[in-house]
Amino acid sequence: MKRSEAEIIQIYGPFPGADQVHGVTFDGRNVWFAAGDTINAFDPENGAPVRSIDVAAHAGTAFDGKHLFQIAEDRIQKIDPETGKILATIPAPGGGGDSGLAWAEGTLWVGQHRGRKIHQIDPENGAILRTIESKRVVTGVTWVDGELWHGTWEGDESDITRIDPQTGAVLETVAMPTGMGVSGLESDGGERFFCGGGPSGVVRAVRRPKRAR
């Protein structure tokens, strides 16, 4: 297993009126994060707040290219980012124990925190299509270049973990500095991971490890 130390490129926040960062996603231009009662967007180039949507936002956040998906307690809400309207709601597979959320391959991928699992679900009805058993507590979840990564956070120890999407075996870990937890996780499709910082109220950009040739 490959192991490295996190290289923090940039820190965003804290943001006015948002003392928690839960789920994190990226729409190709702005980073969105869940803050309990709102989803907030900021510009990752300068950290400037862009907008906020009043909606329950307790855990993972995802973007499918058009809509935002947001975990709120035991459900997942589909939201129009232009109007802030909730378009649909489906049950979350963990029944309230859900954490990270990602969009890939036309489906949603949902972390189950203490259950140490990641579920692939149908975005239309919430049906579980398959389940990956992880060896670690699961916080944020993201896919990039065919690689499945998730955050993990226990006590003061936290890292970003790449797992085999078939077996759940840990392939690589990127260790965060002590006390810097990862509550939400998203890739920008390039060299950055955006990591929610939980009660710190910040989002940290961490350099993604170079892929093995």
GROMACS elastic network, one bead per residue, 0.5 to 0.9 nm:
[ bonds ]
;  ai    aj funct       b0    kb
    1   170     6  0.70690   500
    1   171     6  0.50999   500
    1   172     6  0.54302   500
    1   173     6  0.77905   500
    2   171     6  0.65122   500
    2   173     6  0.64230   500
    2   174     6  0.85507   500
    3   171     6  0.88007   500
    3   172     6  0.56974   500
    3   174     6  0.59260   500
    3   175     6  0.74950   500
    4   172     6  0.82245   500
    4   173     6  0.64870   500
    4   175     6  0.62589   500
    4   209     6  0.82916   500
    5   159     6  0.88616   500
    5   173     6  0.83704   500
    5   174     6  0.53801   500
    5   176     6  0.64712   500
    5   177     6  0.77428   500
    6   159     6  0.81184   500
    6   160     6  0.85089   500
    6   174     6  0.54464   500
    6   175     6  0.54495   500
    6   176     6  0.52316   500
    6   177     6  0.71949   500
    6   206     6  0.63655   500
    6   207     6  0.70538   500
    6   208     6  0.84310   500
    6   209     6  0.88074   500
    7   174     6  0.88791   500
    7   176     6  0.83198   500
    7   205     6  0.85610   500
    7   206     6  0.55661   500
    7   207     6  0.55419   500
    7   208     6  0.83534   500
    8    11     6  0.76078   500
    8   176     6  0.86998   500
    8   204     6  0.67296   500
    8   205     6  0.58472   500
    8   207     6  0.64016   500
    9   192     6  0.82566   500
    9   204     6  0.75678   500
    9   205     6  0.54236   500
    9   206     6  0.55663   500
    9   207     6  0.63771   500
   10   203     6  0.85114   500
   10   204     6  0.59058   500
   10   205     6  0.51182   500
   10   206     6  0.73749   500
   11    14     6  0.89329   500
   11    47     6  0.83937   500
   11   202     6  0.67370   500
   11   203     6  0.59336   500
   11   205     6  0.62698   500
   12    15     6  0.80433   500
   12    42     6  0.87350   500
   12    44     6  0.78343   500
   12    46     6  0.84691   500
   12    47     6  0.55249   500
   12    48     6  0.86081   500
   12   201     6  0.88669   500
   12   202     6  0.55493   500
   12   203     6  0.51328   500
   12   204     6  0.62040   500
   12   205     6  0.80325   500
   13    16     6  0.83070   500
   13    47     6  0.71844   500
   13    48     6  0.88365   500
   13   200     6  0.89896   500
   13   201     6  0.65816   500
   13   203     6  0.66155   500
   13   204     6  0.88552   500
   14    17     6  0.89573   500
   14    18     6  0.73161   500
   14    19     6  0.71790   500
   14    20     6  0.88067   500
   14   200     6  0.73494   500
   14   203     6  0.80366   500
   15    18     6  0.55177   500
   15    19     6  0.73337   500
   15    49     6  0.76142   500
   15   201     6  0.68942   500
   15   202     6  0.73989   500
   16    19     6  0.78446   500
   16    49     6  0.88935   500
   17    35     6  0.88311   500
   18    21     6  0.74407   500
   18    34     6  0.88843   500
   18    35     6  0.57026   500
   18    36     6  0.81295   500
   18    37     6  0.88394   500
   18    38     6  0.81693   500
   18    40     6  0.84758   500
   18   201     6  0.65457   500
   19    35     6  0.70973   500
   19    36     6  0.88650   500
   19   198     6  0.84121   500
   19   199     6  0.62756   500
   19   200     6  0.70626   500
   19   202     6  0.84072   500
   20    34     6  0.78770   500
   20    35     6  0.51768   500
   20    36     6  0.70427   500
   20   196     6  0.87212   500
   20   197     6  0.77080   500
   20   198     6  0.53162   500
   20   200     6  0.66270   500
   20   202     6  0.77951   500
   21    24     6  0.77799   500
   21    33     6  0.62788   500
   21    34     6  0.57900   500
   21    35     6  0.51089   500
   21    36     6  0.79315   500
   21    59     6  0.86276   500
   21   183     6  0.70439   500
   21   184     6  0.74987   500
   21   196     6  0.53758   500
   21   197     6  0.58409   500
   21   199     6  0.65668   500
   21   200     6  0.76052   500
   21   201     6  0.53716   500
   21   202     6  0.66341   500
   21   203     6  0.72717   500
   22    33     6  0.65905   500
   22    34     6  0.50589   500
   22    35     6  0.60390   500
   22    36     6  0.75566   500
   22    57     6  0.77744   500
   22    58     6  0.64307   500
   22    59     6  0.50044   500
   22    60     6  0.63793   500
   22    61     6  0.80740   500
   22    99     6  0.83570   500
   22   100     6  0.84737   500
   22   139     6  0.89929   500
   22   140     6  0.84429   500
   22   182     6  0.89415   500
   22   183     6  0.54835   500
   22   184     6  0.54976   500
   22   196     6  0.60377   500
   22   197     6  0.75722   500
   22   198     6  0.58273   500
   22   199     6  0.86677   500
   23    32     6  0.81802   500
   23    33     6  0.54853   500
   23    34     6  0.50915   500
   23    35     6  0.80330   500
   23    57     6  0.79835   500
   23    58     6  0.76696   500
   23    59     6  0.50262   500
   23    62     6  0.78913   500
   23    70     6  0.79753   500
   23    71     6  0.82757   500
   23    99     6  0.77141   500
   23   100     6  0.62867   500
   23   101     6  0.72234   500
   23   139     6  0.86589   500
   23   140     6  0.66686   500
   23   183     6  0.67542   500
   23   185     6  0.69280   500
   23   186     6  0.86178   500
   23   195     6  0.87227   500
   23   196     6  0.66589   500
   24    31     6  0.70544   500
   24    32     6  0.56578   500
   24    34     6  0.65609   500
   24    59     6  0.87859   500
   24    60     6  0.66307   500
   24    61     6  0.54015   500
   24    62     6  0.71754   500
   24   100     6  0.84409   500
   24   101     6  0.84402   500
   24   140     6  0.77371   500
   24   183     6  0.84563   500
   24   184     6  0.51345   500
   24   185     6  0.57078   500
   24   186     6  0.59634   500
   24   194     6  0.70724   500
   24   195     6  0.70501   500
   24   196     6  0.62126   500
   24   203     6  0.83847   500
   25    30     6  0.85453   500
   25    31     6  0.57718   500
   25    32     6  0.52149   500
   25    33     6  0.64458   500
   25    60     6  0.84176   500
   25    61     6  0.57162   500
   25    62     6  0.52224   500
   25    63     6  0.63850   500
   25    68     6  0.86303   500
   25   101     6  0.86172   500
   25   102     6  0.78949   500
   25   142     6  0.88680   500
   25   184     6  0.82964   500
   25   185     6  0.73146   500
   25   186     6  0.53624   500
   25   187     6  0.78858   500
   25   188     6  0.85855   500
   25   194     6  0.78478   500
   26    29     6  0.69785   500
   26    30     6  0.58337   500
   26    32     6  0.60672   500
   26    33     6  0.88108   500
   26    41     6  0.89899   500
   26    62     6  0.77167   500
   26    63     6  0.68798   500
   26   186     6  0.67859   500
   26   187     6  0.74502   500
   26   188     6  0.63809   500
   26   194     6  0.83726   500
   27    30     6  0.56945   500
   27    31     6  0.65841   500
   27    32     6  0.77347   500
   27    62     6  0.87502   500
   27    63     6  0.61989   500
   27    64     6  0.82123   500
   27    65     6  0.67456   500
   27    66     6  0.83949   500
   27    68     6  0.88086   500
   27   188     6  0.85504   500
   28    31     6  0.80262   500
   28    65     6  0.84973   500
   28   188     6  0.71861   500
   28   189     6  0.87349   500
   29    42     6  0.89885   500
   29    43     6  0.70748   500
   29    44     6  0.78626   500
   30    41     6  0.60162   500
   30    42     6  0.55414   500
   30    44     6  0.62995   500
   30    45     6  0.88632   500
   30    50     6  0.79932   500
   31    40     6  0.81228   500
   31    41     6  0.53973   500
   31    42     6  0.54354   500
   31    43     6  0.64059   500
   31    44     6  0.63645   500
   31   186     6  0.89996   500
   31   188     6  0.89590   500
   31   194     6  0.81095   500
   32    39     6  0.64876   500
   32    40     6  0.53135   500
   32    42     6  0.65759   500
   32    52     6  0.89237   500
   32    61     6  0.77773   500
   32    62     6  0.86896   500
   33    38     6  0.84247   500
   33    39     6  0.55291   500
   33    40     6  0.53609   500
   33    41     6  0.65113   500
   33    42     6  0.85966   500
   33    57     6  0.86352   500
   33    60     6  0.85510   500
   33    61     6  0.69099   500
   33   184     6  0.82713   500
   33   196     6  0.76297   500
   33   203     6  0.84214   500
   34    37     6  0.77601   500
   34    38     6  0.61635   500
   34    40     6  0.65443   500
   34    56     6  0.83553   500
   34    57     6  0.50382   500
   34    58     6  0.65637   500
   34    59     6  0.66973   500
   34    60     6  0.72883   500
   34    61     6  0.66733   500
   34    70     6  0.78163   500
   34    71     6  0.88863   500
   34   184     6  0.88926   500
   35    38     6  0.53642   500
   35    39     6  0.60033   500
   35    40     6  0.72956   500
   35    56     6  0.84451   500
   35    57     6  0.60730   500
   35    58     6  0.69557   500
   35    59     6  0.84835   500
   35   201     6  0.84957   500
   36    39     6  0.78007   500
   36    55     6  0.81867   500
   36    56     6  0.59702   500
   36    59     6  0.79607   500
   36    72     6  0.85449   500
   37    53     6  0.86096   500
   37    54     6  0.61533   500
   37    55     6  0.55399   500
   37    57     6  0.56200   500
   37    58     6  0.76547   500
   38    52     6  0.63929   500
   38    53     6  0.53946   500
   38    55     6  0.50488   500
   38    56     6  0.61529   500
   38    57     6  0.59900   500
   39    51     6  0.85430   500
   39    52     6  0.56471   500
   39    53     6  0.51868   500
   39    54     6  0.67045   500
   39    55     6  0.66962   500
   39    56     6  0.79974   500
   39    57     6  0.64308   500
   39    61     6  0.86620   500
   39    70     6  0.85249   500
   40    49     6  0.75936   500
   40    50     6  0.76161   500
   40    51     6  0.58910   500
   40    53     6  0.64152   500
   40    54     6  0.88422   500
   41    48     6  0.87400   500
   41    49     6  0.60576   500
   41    50     6  0.53165   500
   41    51     6  0.53608   500
   41    52     6  0.62494   500
   41    53     6  0.87378   500
   42    45     6  0.88435   500
   42    46     6  0.83732   500
   42    47     6  0.58027   500
   42    48     6  0.54161   500
   42    51     6  0.71704   500
   43    46     6  0.58606   500
   43    47     6  0.51051   500
   43    48     6  0.53932   500
   43    49     6  0.64958   500
   43    50     6  0.65990   500
   44    47     6  0.51245   500
   44    48     6  0.76336   500
   44   205     6  0.88625   500
   45    48     6  0.81768   500
   49    52     6  0.83702   500
   52    84     6  0.88554   500
   53    81     6  0.78835   500
   53    83     6  0.85592   500
   53    84     6  0.57047   500
   53    85     6  0.89486   500
   54    57     6  0.88242   500
   54    84     6  0.73969   500
   55    70     6  0.88283   500
   55    72     6  0.86330   500
   55    84     6  0.78628   500
   55    85     6  0.88095   500
   55    86     6  0.83814   500
   56    70     6  0.80367   500
   56    71     6  0.79786   500
   56    72     6  0.55056   500
   56    73     6  0.83290   500
   56    77     6  0.88825   500
   57    60     6  0.78476   500
   57    61     6  0.80069   500
   57    70     6  0.60987   500
   57    71     6  0.60279   500
   57    72     6  0.51463   500
   57    73     6  0.81059   500
   58    70     6  0.79830   500
   58    71     6  0.60646   500
   58    72     6  0.50691   500
   58    73     6  0.62272   500
   58    99     6  0.85184   500
   59    70     6  0.72580   500
   59    71     6  0.52772   500
   59    72     6  0.66624   500
   59    73     6  0.77183   500
   59    98     6  0.71023   500
   59    99     6  0.52145   500
   59   100     6  0.64478   500
   59   101     6  0.79801   500
   59   139     6  0.87001   500
   59   140     6  0.86014   500
   59   183     6  0.83153   500
   59   184     6  0.77916   500
   60    69     6  0.81959   500
   60    70     6  0.60398   500
   60    71     6  0.54243   500
   60    72     6  0.85103   500
   60    98     6  0.77836   500
   60    99     6  0.54054   500
   60   102     6  0.77402   500
   60   110     6  0.78354   500
   60   111     6  0.81736   500
   60   139     6  0.82050   500
   60   140     6  0.66010   500
   60   141     6  0.81101   500
   60   183     6  0.86576   500
   60   184     6  0.65107   500
   60   185     6  0.84916   500
   61    68     6  0.70702   500
   61    69     6  0.56247   500
   61    71     6  0.65246   500
   61   100     6  0.70359   500
   61   101     6  0.53735   500
   61   102     6  0.70117   500
   61   140     6  0.88114   500
   61   184     6  0.80695   500
   62    67     6  0.83149   500
   62    68     6  0.56613   500
   62    70     6  0.65835   500
   62   100     6  0.86879   500
   62   101     6  0.56322   500
   62   103     6  0.59494   500
   62   108     6  0.81360   500
   62   186     6  0.85110   500
   63    66     6  0.68337   500
   63    67     6  0.56708   500
   63    69     6  0.61511   500
   63    70     6  0.89733   500
   63   102     6  0.74198   500
   63   103     6  0.63665   500
   64    67     6  0.56480   500
   64    68     6  0.67308   500
   64    69     6  0.79324   500
   64   102     6  0.85859   500
   64   103     6  0.57808   500
   64   104     6  0.78710   500
   64   106     6  0.78955   500
   64   107     6  0.87784   500
   64   108     6  0.88295   500
   65    68     6  0.82953   500
   66    80     6  0.76529   500
   66    81     6  0.78970   500
   67    78     6  0.65664   500
   67    79     6  0.57039   500
   67    80     6  0.53342   500
   67    81     6  0.62357   500
   67    82     6  0.89530   500
   68    77     6  0.80578   500
   68    78     6  0.58548   500
   68    79     6  0.50396   500
   68    80     6  0.64837   500
   68    81     6  0.63099   500
   69    76     6  0.64754   500
   69    77     6  0.54649   500
   69    79     6  0.60854   500
   69   101     6  0.80227   500
   69   102     6  0.86734   500
   69   103     6  0.87902   500
   69   108     6  0.88125   500
   70    75     6  0.83306   500
   70    76     6  0.54150   500
   70    77     6  0.51135   500
   70    78     6  0.66530   500
   70    79     6  0.76324   500
   70   101     6  0.78034   500
   71    74     6  0.72951   500
   71    75     6  0.58379   500
   71    77     6  0.63253   500
   71    92     6  0.73876   500
   71    96     6  0.89042   500
   71    98     6  0.76310   500
   71    99     6  0.78346   500
   71   100     6  0.84097   500
   71   101     6  0.76677   500
   72    75     6  0.54198   500
   72    76     6  0.60261   500
   72    77     6  0.71020   500
   72    92     6  0.86907   500
   72    96     6  0.81915   500
   73    76     6  0.81294   500
   73    92     6  0.82229   500
   73    95     6  0.77482   500
   73    97     6  0.79585   500
   73    98     6  0.78691   500
   74    91     6  0.62724   500
   74    92     6  0.52966   500
   74    93     6  0.79104   500
   74    94     6  0.72164   500
   74    97     6  0.75077   500
   74    98     6  0.75027   500
   75    89     6  0.66085   500
   75    90     6  0.57111   500
   75    93     6  0.82751   500
   75    95     6  0.75144   500
   75    96     6  0.74886   500
   76    88     6  0.84327   500
   76    89     6  0.56206   500
   76    90     6  0.53080   500
   76    91     6  0.60449   500
   76    92     6  0.56603   500
   76   126     6  0.84405   500
   77    86     6  0.64004   500
   77    87     6  0.75159   500
   77    88     6  0.59650   500
   77    90     6  0.66697   500
   77    91     6  0.88373   500
   78    85     6  0.85206   500
   78    86     6  0.57334   500
   78    87     6  0.54905   500
   78    88     6  0.51523   500
   78    89     6  0.61418   500
   78    90     6  0.83357   500
   78   123     6  0.88796   500
   79    82     6  0.87521   500
   79    83     6  0.83228   500
   79    84     6  0.60978   500
   79    85     6  0.56331   500
   79    87     6  0.55961   500
   79    88     6  0.74249   500
   80    83     6  0.56610   500
   80    84     6  0.52707   500
   80    85     6  0.54344   500
   80    86     6  0.65327   500
   80    87     6  0.67902   500
   81    84     6  0.51676   500
   81    85     6  0.75805   500
   82    85     6  0.81722   500
   83    86     6  0.88779   500
   86    89     6  0.76422   500
   88   124     6  0.85513   500
   89   124     6  0.87270   500
   89   125     6  0.84188   500
   89   126     6  0.89765   500
   90   123     6  0.76235   500
   90   124     6  0.72575   500
   90   125     6  0.56999   500
   90   126     6  0.54160   500
   90   127     6  0.89951   500
   91    94     6  0.86580   500
   91    95     6  0.73578   500
   91   125     6  0.76109   500
   91   126     6  0.56873   500
   91   127     6  0.85291   500
   92    95     6  0.56526   500
   92    96     6  0.70494   500
   92    97     6  0.86463   500
   92    98     6  0.69591   500
   92   110     6  0.79584   500
   92   121     6  0.89449   500
   92   126     6  0.66427   500
   93    96     6  0.80644   500
   93    97     6  0.83820   500
   93    98     6  0.72514   500
   93   110     6  0.75875   500
   93   112     6  0.79939   500
   93   119     6  0.73461   500
   93   121     6  0.79960   500
   93   126     6  0.71175   500
   93   127     6  0.79442   500
   93   128     6  0.70970   500
   94    98     6  0.50321   500
   94    99     6  0.86651   500
   94   110     6  0.84211   500
   94   111     6  0.82312   500
   94   112     6  0.58284   500
   94   113     6  0.84701   500
   94   115     6  0.81400   500
   94   119     6  0.88474   500
   95    98     6  0.69805   500
   96    99     6  0.86277   500
   96   112     6  0.88827   500
   97   111     6  0.86845   500
   97   112     6  0.58396   500
   97   113     6  0.60202   500
   97   114     6  0.71649   500
   97   115     6  0.77378   500
   98   101     6  0.85212   500
   98   110     6  0.68149   500
   98   111     6  0.57281   500
   98   113     6  0.57713   500
   98   114     6  0.85929   500
   98   115     6  0.87546   500
   98   138     6  0.89069   500
   98   139     6  0.84545   500
   99   110     6  0.68865   500
   99   111     6  0.50000   500
   99   112     6  0.55949   500
   99   113     6  0.54120   500
   99   138     6  0.69230   500
   99   139     6  0.51734   500
   99   140     6  0.63659   500
   99   141     6  0.83237   500
   99   183     6  0.81840   500
   99   184     6  0.79924   500
  100   109     6  0.79013   500
  100   110     6  0.56160   500
  100   112     6  0.74663   500
  100   113     6  0.79996   500
  100   118     6  0.86038   500
  100   138     6  0.72358   500
  100   139     6  0.51550   500
  100   142     6  0.81698   500
  100   150     6  0.78846   500
  100   151     6  0.82663   500
  100   183     6  0.79903   500
  100   184     6  0.61445   500
  100   185     6  0.72747   500
  101   108     6  0.68602   500
  101   109     6  0.55840   500
  101   111     6  0.63105   500
  101   139     6  0.88356   500
  101   140     6  0.64974   500
  101   141     6  0.56136   500
  101   142     6  0.73948   500
  101   184     6  0.83582   500
  101   185     6  0.84735   500
  102   107     6  0.84107   500
  102   108     6  0.56840   500
  102   109     6  0.50557   500
  102   110     6  0.66816   500
  102   111     6  0.87540   500
  102   140     6  0.82073   500
  102   141     6  0.57582   500
  102   142     6  0.53254   500
  102   143     6  0.71412   500
  102   185     6  0.87250   500
  102   186     6  0.77854   500
  103   106     6  0.68383   500
  103   107     6  0.58179   500
  103   109     6  0.62167   500
  103   142     6  0.76997   500
  103   143     6  0.77370   500
  104   107     6  0.55750   500
  104   108     6  0.64557   500
  104   109     6  0.73651   500
  104   142     6  0.84183   500
  104   143     6  0.66630   500
  104   144     6  0.88701   500
  105   108     6  0.82272   500
  106   122     6  0.83909   500
  106   123     6  0.80422   500
  107   120     6  0.66615   500
  107   121     6  0.60477   500
  107   122     6  0.56519   500
  107   123     6  0.57780   500
  107   124     6  0.89910   500
  108   119     6  0.80963   500
  108   120     6  0.57557   500
  108   121     6  0.53450   500
  108   122     6  0.65713   500
  108   123     6  0.59197   500
  108   126     6  0.87150   500
  109   118     6  0.64776   500
  109   119     6  0.54863   500
  109   121     6  0.62406   500
  109   141     6  0.73550   500
  109   142     6  0.82085   500
  110   117     6  0.82976   500
  110   118     6  0.54103   500
  110   119     6  0.50845   500
  110   120     6  0.64401   500
  110   121     6  0.74824   500
  110   140     6  0.86621   500
  110   141     6  0.72295   500
  111   115     6  0.85437   500
  111   116     6  0.76087   500
  111   117     6  0.59592   500
  111   119     6  0.64262   500
  111   137     6  0.89804   500
  111   138     6  0.56908   500
  111   139     6  0.63904   500
  111   140     6  0.68704   500
  111   141     6  0.64324   500
  111   150     6  0.81764   500
  112   115     6  0.52115   500
  112   116     6  0.58046   500
  112   117     6  0.51030   500
  112   118     6  0.59323   500
  112   119     6  0.75912   500
  112   137     6  0.79897   500
  112   138     6  0.61142   500
  112   139     6  0.76287   500
  113   116     6  0.56870   500
  113   117     6  0.72038   500
  113   118     6  0.87468   500
  113   136     6  0.88429   500
  113   137     6  0.54965   500
  113   139     6  0.58404   500
  113   152     6  0.87054   500
  114   117     6  0.80684   500
  114   136     6  0.85230   500
  114   137     6  0.55718   500
  114   138     6  0.70414   500
  115   118     6  0.87285   500
  115   133     6  0.85776   500
  115   134     6  0.86778   500
  115   136     6  0.89737   500
  115   137     6  0.72153   500
  115   138     6  0.79349   500
  116   132     6  0.87528   500
  116   133     6  0.63159   500
  116   134     6  0.51517   500
  116   135     6  0.64113   500
  116   136     6  0.55895   500
  116   138     6  0.55244   500
  117   131     6  0.67379   500
  117   132     6  0.56330   500
  117   134     6  0.52414   500
  117   135     6  0.82655   500
  117   136     6  0.83399   500
  117   137     6  0.79572   500
  117   138     6  0.68312   500
  117   168     6  0.87005   500
  118   130     6  0.85903   500
  118   131     6  0.57903   500
  118   132     6  0.51394   500
  118   133     6  0.66157   500
  118   134     6  0.71695   500
  118   138     6  0.76248   500
  118   141     6  0.81995   500
  119   128     6  0.64694   500
  119   129     6  0.74081   500
  119   130     6  0.59365   500
  119   132     6  0.63004   500
  119   133     6  0.87643   500
  120   127     6  0.85765   500
  120   128     6  0.59708   500
  120   129     6  0.54563   500
  120   130     6  0.53589   500
  120   131     6  0.62643   500
  120   132     6  0.82043   500
  121   124     6  0.87212   500
  121   125     6  0.82333   500
  121   126     6  0.54840   500
  121   127     6  0.53885   500
  121   129     6  0.52254   500
  121   130     6  0.72455   500
  121   131     6  0.88571   500
  122   125     6  0.58321   500
  122   127     6  0.52339   500
  122   128     6  0.65345   500
  122   129     6  0.67448   500
  123   126     6  0.56571   500
  123   127     6  0.79448   500
  124   127     6  0.81648   500
  126   129     6  0.89305   500
  128   131     6  0.74181   500
  132   164     6  0.89766   500
  132   165     6  0.67811   500
  132   166     6  0.69743   500
  132   167     6  0.68691   500
  132   168     6  0.57550   500
  133   136     6  0.88485   500
  133   167     6  0.72718   500
  133   168     6  0.53505   500
  133   169     6  0.84474   500
  134   137     6  0.75204   500
  134   138     6  0.75883   500
  134   163     6  0.76187   500
  134   167     6  0.83094   500
  134   169     6  0.69630   500
  134   170     6  0.78137   500
  135   138     6  0.88745   500
  135   168     6  0.70330   500
  135   169     6  0.71162   500
  135   170     6  0.72412   500
  136   151     6  0.89305   500
  136   152     6  0.64762   500
  136   153     6  0.86607   500
  136   161     6  0.87480   500
  136   170     6  0.87494   500
  137   151     6  0.80410   500
  137   152     6  0.53152   500
  137   153     6  0.66820   500
  137   154     6  0.74093   500
  138   141     6  0.76627   500
  138   150     6  0.63165   500
  138   151     6  0.59097   500
  138   152     6  0.51357   500
  138   153     6  0.76088   500
  139   150     6  0.65146   500
  139   152     6  0.53859   500
  139   153     6  0.69891   500
  139   182     6  0.70092   500
  139   183     6  0.54959   500
  139   184     6  0.60965   500
  139   185     6  0.76995   500
  140   149     6  0.83191   500
  140   150     6  0.53204   500
  140   152     6  0.75951   500
  140   160     6  0.88608   500
  140   182     6  0.71890   500
  140   183     6  0.59107   500
  140   186     6  0.73996   500
  140   195     6  0.80526   500
  140   196     6  0.81906   500
  141   148     6  0.75438   500
  141   149     6  0.59029   500
  141   151     6  0.64872   500
  141   184     6  0.71625   500
  141   185     6  0.55585   500
  141   186     6  0.68688   500
  142   147     6  0.83402   500
  142   148     6  0.61079   500
  142   149     6  0.53864   500
  142   150     6  0.62192   500
  142   151     6  0.88518   500
  142   185     6  0.61772   500
  142   186     6  0.52235   500
  142   187     6  0.63747   500
  142   193     6  0.89879   500
  143   146     6  0.63902   500
  143   147     6  0.55308   500
  143   149     6  0.61821   500
  143   150     6  0.86661   500
  143   186     6  0.79103   500
  143   187     6  0.72435   500
  143   189     6  0.86699   500
  144   147     6  0.52543   500
  144   148     6  0.67817   500
  144   149     6  0.79744   500
  144   186     6  0.88686   500
  144   187     6  0.64699   500
  144   188     6  0.82917   500
  144   189     6  0.58874   500
  144   190     6  0.81582   500
  145   148     6  0.85859   500
  145   189     6  0.75071   500
  147   162     6  0.69818   500
  147   163     6  0.77283   500
  147   164     6  0.78962   500
  147   165     6  0.77611   500
  148   161     6  0.84166   500
  148   162     6  0.57199   500
  148   163     6  0.59209   500
  148   164     6  0.70664   500
  148   165     6  0.62522   500
  149   160     6  0.67471   500
  149   161     6  0.53798   500
  149   163     6  0.62252   500
  149   185     6  0.83428   500
  149   186     6  0.88962   500
  150   159     6  0.85290   500
  150   160     6  0.57897   500
  150   161     6  0.53326   500
  150   162     6  0.65198   500
  150   163     6  0.78911   500
  150   184     6  0.85752   500
  150   185     6  0.68149   500
  150   186     6  0.88875   500
  151   158     6  0.73333   500
  151   159     6  0.59016   500
  151   161     6  0.60959   500
  151   162     6  0.88999   500
  151   181     6  0.85700   500
  151   182     6  0.56382   500
  151   183     6  0.69361   500
  151   184     6  0.69134   500
  151   185     6  0.63292   500
  151   195     6  0.82701   500
  152   157     6  0.82560   500
  152   158     6  0.53924   500
  152   159     6  0.55033   500
  152   160     6  0.63694   500
  152   161     6  0.72321   500
  152   181     6  0.79220   500
  152   182     6  0.65338   500
  152   183     6  0.78254   500
  153   156     6  0.74193   500
  153   157     6  0.58734   500
  153   159     6  0.67366   500
  153   181     6  0.58162   500
  153   182     6  0.62544   500
  153   183     6  0.74278   500
  154   157     6  0.54508   500
  154   158     6  0.62849   500
  154   181     6  0.83044   500
  155   158     6  0.78424   500
  155   179     6  0.80765   500
  155   181     6  0.86276   500
  156   177     6  0.88409   500
  156   178     6  0.56390   500
  156   180     6  0.71879   500
  156   181     6  0.71364   500
  157   175     6  0.80846   500
  157   176     6  0.73866   500
  157   177     6  0.78476   500
  157   178     6  0.58108   500
  157   179     6  0.65796   500
  157   180     6  0.76298   500
  157   181     6  0.69992   500
  158   174     6  0.88270   500
  158   175     6  0.63863   500
  158   176     6  0.56004   500
  158   177     6  0.77696   500
  158   178     6  0.74298   500
  158   179     6  0.77762   500
  158   180     6  0.68345   500
  158   181     6  0.51100   500
  158   182     6  0.62536   500
  159   173     6  0.64227   500
  159   174     6  0.53828   500
  159   176     6  0.50898   500
  159   177     6  0.85502   500
  159   180     6  0.89087   500
  159   181     6  0.74672   500
  159   182     6  0.68871   500
  160   172     6  0.83103   500
  160   173     6  0.56439   500
  160   175     6  0.64899   500
  160   176     6  0.75697   500
  160   182     6  0.75642   500
  160   185     6  0.83477   500
  160   195     6  0.89696   500
  161   170     6  0.68641   500
  161   171     6  0.75295   500
  161   172     6  0.57218   500
  161   174     6  0.63483   500
  161   175     6  0.84899   500
  162   165     6  0.89018   500
  162   169     6  0.85786   500
  162   170     6  0.60942   500
  162   171     6  0.55418   500
  162   172     6  0.50210   500
  162   173     6  0.62988   500
  162   174     6  0.86029   500
  163   166     6  0.85669   500
  163   167     6  0.79562   500
  163   168     6  0.53568   500
  163   169     6  0.53632   500
  163   171     6  0.52512   500
  163   172     6  0.70380   500
  163   173     6  0.89287   500
  164   167     6  0.55025   500
  164   169     6  0.52372   500
  164   170     6  0.65216   500
  164   171     6  0.65734   500
  165   168     6  0.56635   500
  165   169     6  0.80198   500
  166   169     6  0.82149   500
  167   170     6  0.89068   500
  168   171     6  0.88541   500
  170   173     6  0.76338   500
  174   208     6  0.86378   500
  174   209     6  0.80861   500
  175   178     6  0.86407   500
  176   179     6  0.80417   500
  176   180     6  0.60808   500
  176   181     6  0.71004   500
  176   182     6  0.80948   500
  177   180     6  0.56200   500
  177   181     6  0.83069   500
  178   181     6  0.79813   500
  180   197     6  0.68076   500
  180   198     6  0.89206   500
  180   200     6  0.85108   500
  181   195     6  0.84229   500
  181   196     6  0.77773   500
  181   197     6  0.56309   500
  181   198     6  0.68696   500
  181   200     6  0.88712   500
  182   185     6  0.70073   500
  182   195     6  0.55755   500
  182   196     6  0.54612   500
  182   197     6  0.54480   500
  182   198     6  0.69984   500
  182   204     6  0.88275   500
  183   195     6  0.68746   500
  183   197     6  0.56421   500
  183   198     6  0.52414   500
  184   194     6  0.78456   500
  184   195     6  0.54596   500
  184   197     6  0.73972   500
  184   198     6  0.79213   500
  184   203     6  0.87942   500
  185   193     6  0.67379   500
  185   194     6  0.57199   500
  185   196     6  0.63431   500
  186   189     6  0.87680   500
  186   192     6  0.84661   500
  186   193     6  0.55553   500
  186   194     6  0.51363   500
  186   195     6  0.67027   500
  186   196     6  0.88160   500
  187   190     6  0.70265   500
  187   191     6  0.78839   500
  187   192     6  0.59126   500
  187   194     6  0.61246   500
  187   195     6  0.88427   500
  187   208     6  0.82991   500
  188   191     6  0.71682   500
  188   192     6  0.57335   500
  188   193     6  0.63977   500
  188   194     6  0.74350   500
  189   192     6  0.74586   500
  189   193     6  0.85258   500
  190   193     6  0.83490   500
  190   208     6  0.78030   500
  191   206     6  0.82908   500
  191   207     6  0.56383   500
  191   209     6  0.75950   500
  191   210     6  0.79729   500
  192   205     6  0.60015   500
  192   206     6  0.56081   500
  192   208     6  0.52850   500
  192   209     6  0.89884   500
  193   204     6  0.80211   500
  193   205     6  0.55353   500
  193   206     6  0.50823   500
  193   207     6  0.62557   500
  193   208     6  0.60248   500
  194   203     6  0.64917   500
  194   204     6  0.57543   500
  194   206     6  0.64388   500
  194   207     6  0.89749   500
  195   202     6  0.85636   500
  195   203     6  0.54547   500
  195   204     6  0.50681   500
  195   205     6  0.62009   500
  195   206     6  0.71908   500
  196   200     6  0.88279   500
  196   201     6  0.79486   500
  196   202     6  0.65073   500
  196   204     6  0.65439   500
  197   200     6  0.55049   500
  197   201     6  0.60638   500
  197   202     6  0.52362   500
  197   203     6  0.55348   500
  197   204     6  0.69713   500
  198   201     6  0.60473   500
  198   202     6  0.74131   500
  198   203     6  0.85544   500
  199   202     6  0.80435   500
  200   203     6  0.86179   500
  207   210     6  0.88360   500
  208   211     6  0.87477   500
  209   212     6  0.89653   500
  210   213     6  0.88705   500
